[in-house]
């Protein structure tokens, strides 16, 4: 009976997460608090979500870390707090092989 209840809860979480569009804002609970992040994808095989963290870094969290419902009165951090760094544009001069 307990396993069936747990399976039903996991199935509801899976359905709720799969209903979200990519880049939807979701809340994740971590040791440092609760953060609102952008959803990149739902990984059903590992029962996790991939989210956009600071500086464009992607991180994965188990479904149990996703917070649903009203969090009124709680402090919620925002991620990313910094934009992704612009990749440096490398300049590659054309090398000529000169044969005398």
N, CA, C and O atoms as a GROMACS GRO file, in nm:
protein
  400
    1UNK      N    1   0.083  -0.120   0.000
    1UNK     CA    2   0.000   0.000   0.000
    1UNK      C    3   0.087   0.126   0.000
    1UNK      O    4   0.059   0.221  -0.073
    2UNK      N    5   0.193   0.126   0.082
    2UNK     CA    6   0.282   0.242   0.089
    2UNK      C    7   0.357   0.260  -0.043
    2UNK      O    8   0.375   0.373  -0.088
    3UNK      N    9   0.401   0.151  -0.104
    3UNK     CA   10   0.471   0.159  -0.232
    3UNK      C   11   0.381   0.212  -0.342
    3UNK      O   12   0.427   0.287  -0.428
    4UNK      N   13   0.254   0.173  -0.341
    4UNK     CA   14   0.158   0.222  -0.441
    4UNK      C   15   0.138   0.372  -0.426
    4UNK      O   16   0.127   0.445  -0.524
    5UNK      N   17   0.132   0.418  -0.301
    5UNK     CA   18   0.114   0.561  -0.276
    5UNK      C   19   0.236   0.639  -0.325
    5UNK      O   20   0.222   0.746  -0.385
    6UNK      N   21   0.356   0.585  -0.298
    6UNK     CA   22   0.479   0.649  -0.343
    6UNK      C   23   0.486   0.652  -0.495
    6UNK      O   24   0.528   0.752  -0.554
    7UNK      N   25   0.445   0.542  -0.560
    7UNK     CA   26   0.445   0.536  -0.706
    7UNK      C   27   0.347   0.637  -0.765
    7UNK      O   28   0.377   0.701  -0.866
    8UNK      N   29   0.231   0.653  -0.702
    8UNK     CA   30   0.132   0.750  -0.749
    8UNK      C   31   0.187   0.893  -0.737
    8UNK      O   32   0.165   0.977  -0.825
    9UNK      N   33   0.258   0.919  -0.627
    9UNK     CA   34   0.316   1.053  -0.606
    9UNK      C   35   0.421   1.081  -0.713
    9UNK      O   36   0.423   1.190  -0.771
   10UNK      N   37   0.509   0.984  -0.740
   10UNK     CA   38   0.612   1.000  -0.843
   10UNK      C   39   0.550   1.022  -0.980
   10UNK      O   40   0.599   1.103  -1.060
   11UNK      N   41   0.441   0.951  -1.008
   11UNK     CA   42   0.373   0.964  -1.137
   11UNK      C   43   0.311   1.103  -1.151
   11UNK      O   44   0.316   1.163  -1.259
   12UNK      N   45   0.254   1.155  -1.043
   12UNK     CA   46   0.196   1.290  -1.047
   12UNK      C   47   0.306   1.394  -1.071
   12UNK      O   48   0.288   1.485  -1.152
   13UNK      N   49   0.420   1.380  -1.001
   13UNK     CA   50   0.531   1.473  -1.020
   13UNK      C   51   0.579   1.466  -1.165
   13UNK      O   52   0.602   1.570  -1.227
   14UNK      N   53   0.593   1.346  -1.219
   14UNK     CA   54   0.638   1.328  -1.358
   14UNK      C   55   0.543   1.398  -1.454
   14UNK      O   56   0.587   1.472  -1.542
   15UNK      N   57   0.412   1.376  -1.436
   15UNK     CA   58   0.313   1.440  -1.525
   15UNK      C   59   0.317   1.592  -1.514
   15UNK      O   60   0.310   1.663  -1.614
   16UNK      N   61   0.328   1.641  -1.390
   16UNK     CA   62   0.333   1.787  -1.370
   16UNK      C   63   0.456   1.848  -1.437
   16UNK      O   64   0.448   1.953  -1.500
   17UNK      N   65   0.571   1.781  -1.423
   17UNK     CA   66   0.694   1.832  -1.483
   17UNK      C   67   0.690   1.823  -1.635
   17UNK      O   68   0.735   1.915  -1.704
   18UNK      N   69   0.638   1.713  -1.689
   18UNK     CA   70   0.633   1.698  -1.834
   18UNK      C   71   0.536   1.797  -1.899
   18UNK      O   72   0.547   1.826  -2.018
   19UNK      N   73   0.442   1.848  -1.821
   19UNK     CA   74   0.346   1.945  -1.874
   19UNK      C   75   0.407   2.085  -1.889
   19UNK      O   76   0.351   2.171  -1.956
   20UNK      N   77   0.523   2.105  -1.827
   20UNK     CA   78   0.588   2.237  -1.834
   20UNK      C   79   0.667   2.252  -1.963
   20UNK      O   80   0.727   2.158  -2.014
   21UNK      N   81   0.664   2.373  -2.015
   21UNK     CA   82   0.741   2.404  -2.136
   21UNK      C   83   0.887   2.426  -2.098
   21UNK      O   84   0.917   2.468  -1.986
   22UNK      N   85   0.979   2.398  -2.191
   22UNK     CA   86   1.120   2.430  -2.164
   22UNK      C   87   1.135   2.578  -2.128
   22UNK      O   88   1.066   2.663  -2.184
   23UNK      N   89   1.225   2.607  -2.037
   23UNK     CA   90   1.256   2.740  -1.984
   23UNK      C   91   1.147   2.794  -1.891
   23UNK      O   92   1.148   2.912  -1.857
   24UNK      N   93   1.054   2.708  -1.850
   24UNK     CA   94   0.958   2.747  -1.746
   24UNK      C   95   1.035   2.770  -1.617
   24UNK      O   96   1.139   2.708  -1.595
   25UNK      N   97   0.984   2.857  -1.533
   25UNK     CA   98   1.048   2.883  -1.404
   25UNK      C   99   0.991   2.785  -1.302
   25UNK      O  100   0.869   2.775  -1.285
   26UNK      N  101   1.081   2.712  -1.234
   26UNK     CA  102   1.041   2.620  -1.128
   26UNK      C  103   1.124   2.650  -1.004
   26UNK      O  104   1.226   2.720  -1.012
   27UNK      N  105   1.080   2.598  -0.890
   27UNK     CA  106   1.153   2.620  -0.766
   27UNK      C  107   1.221   2.490  -0.724
   27UNK      O  108   1.162   2.382  -0.730
   28UNK      N  109   1.346   2.503  -0.681
   28UNK     CA  110   1.428   2.390  -0.638
   28UNK      C  111   1.474   2.415  -0.494
   28UNK      O  112   1.519   2.524  -0.461
   29UNK      N  113   1.460   2.310  -0.409
   29UNK     CA  114   1.508   2.321  -0.272
   29UNK      C  115   1.646   2.256  -0.263
   29UNK      O  116   1.662   2.138  -0.296
   30UNK      N  117   1.745   2.334  -0.219
   30UNK     CA  118   1.882   2.284  -0.197
   30UNK      C  119   1.922   2.324  -0.055
   30UNK      O  120   1.848   2.395   0.013
   31UNK      N  121   2.039   2.280  -0.012
   31UNK     CA  122   2.082   2.308   0.126
   31UNK      C  123   2.093   2.458   0.154
   31UNK      O  124   2.076   2.500   0.268
   32UNK      N  125   2.122   2.538   0.052
   32UNK     CA  126   2.137   2.683   0.069
   32UNK      C  127   2.003   2.757   0.066
   32UNK      O  128   2.000   2.879   0.087
   33UNK      N  129   1.892   2.687   0.041
   33UNK     CA  130   1.761   2.751   0.038
   33UNK      C  131   1.680   2.708  -0.083
   33UNK      O  132   1.707   2.604  -0.144
   34UNK      N  133   1.582   2.788  -0.117
   34UNK     CA  134   1.496   2.761  -0.231
   34UNK      C  135   1.529   2.862  -0.340
   34UNK      O  136   1.538   2.982  -0.314
   35UNK      N  137   1.546   2.810  -0.461
   35UNK     CA  138   1.582   2.897  -0.574
   35UNK      C  139   1.486   2.875  -0.689
   35UNK      O  140   1.445   2.762  -0.717
   36UNK      N  141   1.452   2.984  -0.756
   36UNK     CA  142   1.372   2.976  -0.877
   36UNK      C  143   1.470   2.970  -0.994
   36UNK      O  144   1.558   3.055  -1.009
   37UNK      N  145   1.452   2.868  -1.077
   37UNK     CA  146   1.544   2.843  -1.188
   37UNK      C  147   1.465   2.817  -1.315
   37UNK      O  148   1.343   2.800  -1.311
   38UNK      N  149   1.535   2.814  -1.428
   38UNK     CA  150   1.472   2.784  -1.556
   38UNK      C  151   1.490   2.637  -1.588
   38UNK      O  152   1.601   2.584  -1.583
   39UNK      N  153   1.380   2.572  -1.620
   39UNK     CA  154   1.380   2.430  -1.654
   39UNK      C  155   1.436   2.411  -1.795
   39UNK      O  156   1.387   2.472  -1.890
   40UNK      N  157   1.538   2.326  -1.808
   40UNK     CA  158   1.593   2.295  -1.939
   40UNK      C  159   1.524   2.171  -1.994
   40UNK      O  160   1.475   2.172  -2.107
   41UNK      N  161   1.521   2.063  -1.913
   41UNK     CA  162   1.454   1.941  -1.957
   41UNK      C  163   1.421   1.853  -1.838
   41UNK      O  164   1.478   1.868  -1.729
   42UNK      N  165   1.328   1.761  -1.859
   42UNK     CA  166   1.291   1.661  -1.759
   42UNK      C  167   1.353   1.530  -1.804
   42UNK      O  168   1.327   1.483  -1.915
   43UNK      N  169   1.435   1.470  -1.719
   43UNK     CA  170   1.502   1.344  -1.750
   43UNK      C  171   1.426   1.232  -1.680
   43UNK      O  172   1.448   1.204  -1.562
   44UNK      N  173   1.336   1.167  -1.755
   44UNK     CA  174   1.253   1.062  -1.695
   44UNK      C  175   1.336   0.943  -1.649
   44UNK      O  176   1.307   0.883  -1.545
   45UNK      N  177   1.439   0.908  -1.727
   45UNK     CA  178   1.518   0.788  -1.695
   45UNK      C  179   1.589   0.799  -1.560
   45UNK      O  180   1.607   0.698  -1.492
   46UNK      N  181   1.628   0.920  -1.521
   46UNK     CA  182   1.697   0.938  -1.392
   46UNK      C  183   1.608   1.007  -1.288
   46UNK      O  184   1.652   1.037  -1.177
   47UNK      N  185   1.482   1.031  -1.326
   47UNK     CA  186   1.387   1.099  -1.237
   47UNK      C  187   1.447   1.229  -1.183
   47UNK      O  188   1.450   1.254  -1.063
   48UNK      N  189   1.494   1.310  -1.278
   48UNK     CA  190   1.556   1.437  -1.241
   48UNK      C  191   1.517   1.545  -1.340
   48UNK      O  192   1.460   1.518  -1.446
   49UNK      N  193   1.550   1.668  -1.304
   49UNK     CA  194   1.528   1.782  -1.393
   49UNK      C  195   1.663   1.848  -1.416
   49UNK      O  196   1.746   1.857  -1.326
   50UNK      N  197   1.682   1.895  -1.537
   50UNK     CA  198   1.802   1.973  -1.569
   50UNK      C  199   1.759   2.118  -1.573
   50UNK      O  200   1.662   2.154  -1.640
   51UNK      N  201   1.832   2.204  -1.500
   51UNK     CA  202   1.795   2.345  -1.490
   51UNK      C  203   1.915   2.433  -1.523
   51UNK      O  204   2.029   2.388  -1.523
   52UNK      N  205   1.885   2.557  -1.553
   52UNK     CA  206   1.989   2.656  -1.581
   52UNK      C  207   2.026   2.723  -1.449
   52UNK      O  208   1.941   2.783  -1.383
   53UNK      N  209   2.152   2.712  -1.412
   53UNK     CA  210   2.203   2.767  -1.287
   53UNK      C  211   2.283   2.892  -1.321
   53UNK      O  212   2.265   2.946  -1.430
   54UNK      N  213   2.369   2.939  -1.234
   54UNK     CA  214   2.447   3.060  -1.261
   54UNK      C  215   2.544   3.044  -1.378
   54UNK      O  216   2.592   2.934  -1.406
   55UNK      N  217   2.571   3.156  -1.445
   55UNK     CA  218   2.669   3.164  -1.553
   55UNK      C  219   2.642   3.065  -1.665
   55UNK      O  220   2.734   3.020  -1.733
   56UNK      N  221   2.516   3.032  -1.685
   56UNK     CA  222   2.480   2.942  -1.794
   56UNK      C  223   2.510   2.796  -1.767
   56UNK      O  224   2.496   2.713  -1.857
   57UNK      N  225   2.549   2.762  -1.645
   57UNK     CA  226   2.579   2.623  -1.610
   57UNK      C  227   2.449   2.547  -1.592
   57UNK      O  228   2.354   2.598  -1.531
   58UNK      N  229   2.444   2.427  -1.644
   58UNK     CA  230   2.327   2.341  -1.627
   58UNK      C  231   2.355   2.245  -1.512
   58UNK      O  232   2.464   2.190  -1.501
   59UNK      N  233   2.254   2.225  -1.426
   59UNK     CA  234   2.266   2.132  -1.314
   59UNK      C  235   2.144   2.041  -1.312
   59UNK      O  236   2.036   2.079  -1.356
   60UNK      N  237   2.163   1.922  -1.259
   60UNK     CA  238   2.054   1.826  -1.248
   60UNK      C  239   2.016   1.806  -1.102
   60UNK      O  240   2.102   1.798  -1.014
   61UNK      N  241   1.884   1.798  -1.078
   61UNK     CA  242   1.831   1.775  -0.945
   61UNK      C  243   1.723   1.668  -0.954
   61UNK      O  244   1.650   1.660  -1.052
   62UNK      N  245   1.714   1.586  -0.852
   62UNK     CA  246   1.610   1.484  -0.844
   62UNK      C  247   1.474   1.550  -0.833
   62UNK      O  248   1.462   1.664  -0.786
   63UNK      N  249   1.369   1.479  -0.879
   63UNK     CA  250   1.235   1.534  -0.873
   63UNK      C  251   1.195   1.575  -0.732
   63UNK      O  252   1.118   1.670  -0.715
   64UNK      N  253   1.247   1.506  -0.632
   64UNK     CA  254   1.212   1.538  -0.494
   64UNK      C  255   1.259   1.676  -0.450
   64UNK      O  256   1.211   1.728  -0.350
   65UNK      N  257   1.352   1.736  -0.524
   65UNK     CA  258   1.402   1.870  -0.492
   65UNK      C  259   1.312   1.980  -0.547
   65UNK      O  260   1.323   2.096  -0.507
   66UNK      N  261   1.221   1.943  -0.639
   66UNK     CA  262   1.130   2.042  -0.699
   66UNK      C  263   1.022   2.076  -0.597
   66UNK      O  264   0.962   1.986  -0.536
   67UNK      N  265   0.998   2.205  -0.578
   67UNK     CA  266   0.899   2.251  -0.482
   67UNK      C  267   0.776   2.299  -0.558
   67UNK      O  268   0.783   2.387  -0.644
   68UNK      N  269   0.662   2.240  -0.524
   68UNK     CA  270   0.535   2.280  -0.584
   68UNK      C  271   0.453   2.353  -0.477
   68UNK      O  272   0.477   2.335  -0.358
   69UNK      N  273   0.358   2.433  -0.521
   69UNK     CA  274   0.266   2.496  -0.426
   69UNK      C  275   0.309   2.634  -0.384
   69UNK      O  276   0.406   2.690  -0.436
   70UNK      N  277   0.234   2.688  -0.289
   70UNK     CA  278   0.252   2.824  -0.242
   70UNK      C  279   0.366   2.830  -0.140
   70UNK      O  280   0.368   2.752  -0.044
   71UNK      N  281   0.459   2.920  -0.159
   71UNK     CA  282   0.573   2.936  -0.068
   71UNK      C  283   0.570   3.076  -0.006
   71UNK      O  284   0.675   3.137   0.017
   72UNK      N  285   0.451   3.124   0.021
   72UNK     CA  286   0.435   3.259   0.074
   72UNK      C  287   0.512   3.274   0.205
   72UNK      O  288   0.506   3.188   0.293
   73UNK      N  289   0.584   3.383   0.218
   73UNK     CA  290   0.659   3.411   0.339
   73UNK      C  291   0.799   3.353   0.341
   73UNK      O  292   0.876   3.380   0.433
   74UNK      N  293   0.834   3.274   0.242
   74UNK     CA  294   0.969   3.216   0.236
   74UNK      C  295   1.054   3.295   0.136
   74UNK      O  296   1.005   3.345   0.035
   75UNK      N  297   1.181   3.306   0.168
   75UNK     CA  298   1.274   3.375   0.079
   75UNK      C  299   1.312   3.280  -0.034
   75UNK      O  300   1.354   3.167  -0.012
   76UNK      N  301   1.296   3.330  -0.156
   76UNK     CA  302   1.328   3.249  -0.274
   76UNK      C  303   1.434   3.322  -0.355
   76UNK      O  304   1.412   3.434  -0.402
   77UNK      N  305   1.549   3.258  -0.371
   77UNK     CA  306   1.656   3.316  -0.451
   77UNK      C  307   1.629   3.296  -0.599
   77UNK      O  308   1.551   3.208  -0.638
   78UNK      N  309   1.692   3.376  -0.680
   78UNK     CA  310   1.676   3.368  -0.825
   78UNK      C  311   1.805   3.317  -0.888
   78UNK      O  312   1.913   3.367  -0.857
   79UNK      N  313   1.793   3.219  -0.974
   79UNK     CA  314   1.908   3.170  -1.051
   79UNK      C  315   1.867   3.175  -1.197
   79UNK      O  316   1.752   3.140  -1.225
   80UNK      N  317   1.946   3.214  -1.287
   80UNK     CA  318   2.081   3.262  -1.264
   80UNK      C  319   2.081   3.404  -1.210
   80UNK      O  320   1.994   3.485  -1.243
   81UNK      N  321   2.179   3.432  -1.125
   81UNK     CA  322   2.197   3.568  -1.075
   81UNK      C  323   2.295   3.644  -1.162
   81UNK      O  324   2.300   3.767  -1.159
   82UNK      N  325   2.374   3.569  -1.240
   82UNK     CA  326   2.467   3.630  -1.335
   82UNK      C  327   2.441   3.571  -1.472
   82UNK      O  328   2.413   3.452  -1.486
   83UNK      N  329   2.451   3.655  -1.571
   83UNK     CA  330   2.433   3.607  -1.708
   83UNK      C  331   2.550   3.517  -1.747
   83UNK      O  332   2.658   3.524  -1.688
   84UNK      N  333   2.528   3.436  -1.845
   84UNK     CA  334   2.635   3.350  -1.896
   84UNK      C  335   2.746   3.438  -1.952
   84UNK      O  336   2.721   3.540  -2.015
   85UNK      N  337   2.867   3.397  -1.928
   85UNK     CA  338   2.981   3.472  -1.980
   85UNK      C  339   2.987   3.460  -2.131
   85UNK      O  340   2.961   3.354  -2.188
   86UNK      N  341   3.021   3.569  -2.193
   86UNK     CA  342   3.037   3.567  -2.339
   86UNK      C  343   3.162   3.487  -2.371
   86UNK      O  344   3.269   3.513  -2.314
   87UNK      N  345   3.152   3.391  -2.460
   87UNK     CA  346   3.274   3.317  -2.494
   87UNK      C  347   3.371   3.412  -2.566
   87UNK      O  348   3.331   3.492  -2.650
   88UNK      N  349   3.497   3.399  -2.530
   88UNK     CA  350   3.596   3.483  -2.596
   88UNK      C  351   3.609   3.439  -2.740
   88UNK      O  352   3.614   3.320  -2.771
   89UNK      N  353   3.615   3.535  -2.825
   89UNK     CA  354   3.629   3.503  -2.967
   89UNK      C  355   3.778   3.487  -2.997
   89UNK      O  356   3.856   3.581  -2.986
   90UNK      N  357   3.811   3.370  -3.034
   90UNK     CA  358   3.952   3.342  -3.063
   90UNK      C  359   3.983   3.390  -3.203
   90UNK      O  360   3.903   3.376  -3.296
   91UNK      N  361   4.098   3.445  -3.215
   91UNK     CA  362   4.143   3.490  -3.346
   91UNK      C  363   4.251   3.394  -3.391
   91UNK      O  364   4.356   3.382  -3.327
   92UNK      N  365   4.226   3.327  -3.500
   92UNK     CA  366   4.321   3.232  -3.555
   92UNK      C  367   4.372   3.286  -3.687
   92UNK      O  368   4.302   3.280  -3.788
   93UNK      N  369   4.494   3.339  -3.688
   93UNK     CA  370   4.547   3.391  -3.814
   93UNK      C  371   4.568   3.276  -3.912
   93UNK      O  372   4.599   3.163  -3.873
   94UNK      N  373   4.550   3.306  -4.034
   94UNK     CA  374   4.570   3.206  -4.137
   94UNK      C  375   4.718   3.178  -4.148
   94UNK      O  376   4.799   3.268  -4.168
   95UNK      N  377   4.752   3.053  -4.136
   95UNK     CA  378   4.892   3.014  -4.146
   95UNK      C  379   4.920   2.965  -4.288
   95UNK      O  380   4.850   2.879  -4.341
   96UNK      N  381   5.021   3.021  -4.345
   96UNK     CA  382   5.058   2.982  -4.481
   96UNK      C  383   5.182   2.898  -4.477
   96UNK      O  384   5.279   2.931  -4.408
   97UNK      N  385   5.180   2.792  -4.549
   97UNK     CA  386   5.297   2.706  -4.558
   97UNK      C  387   5.373   2.750  -4.684
   97UNK      O  388   5.337   2.715  -4.796
   98UNK      N  389   5.477   2.825  -4.659
   98UNK     CA  390   5.554   2.875  -4.772
   98UNK      C  391   5.667   2.780  -4.805
   98UNK      O  392   5.748   2.744  -4.719
   99UNK      N  393   5.670   2.739  -4.928
   99UNK     CA  394   5.776   2.649  -4.973
   99UNK      C  395   5.868   2.728  -5.065
   99UNK      O  396   5.822   2.791  -5.160
  100UNK      N  397   5.996   2.725  -5.036
  100UNK     CA  398   6.091   2.803  -5.116
  100UNK      C  399   6.128   2.732  -5.242
  100UNK      O  400   6.207   2.783  -5.321
   0.00000   0.00000   0.00000
